[in-house]
């Protein structure tokens, strides 16, 4: 092999190694870069509820602190949460806030209308 081919091969392999390191570093640090996200919440904004008891489930990946209407709730290692609340007749606001260990925050608000059987109108 001549010197030019060896030099091109060495530069190519070094470049591939650096690209691999950069991609790997991005993959490992994506949680730090993108922060916390509240997702997969099982309620829809503006929904009409016919049951006064509502079980709220969702995921807040990378969260260390999660609050539901100002009250801290527990989350598991994967960020899943499951909480039961009681709705009032009429207009209800569900406020979910999450914070990660780097100070990133996310907030979701849901407005629900409680129309329960036997409610006086």
Buried (B, 14 or more C-beta within 10 A) or exposed (E): EEEEEEEEEEEEEEEEEEEEEEEEEEEEEEBEEEBBBBEEBEBEEEEEBEEBEBEBEBBBBBBEBBBBEEEEBEBEEEBBBEBEBEBEBEEBEBEBBBBBEEEBEBEBEBEBEBBEEEEEE
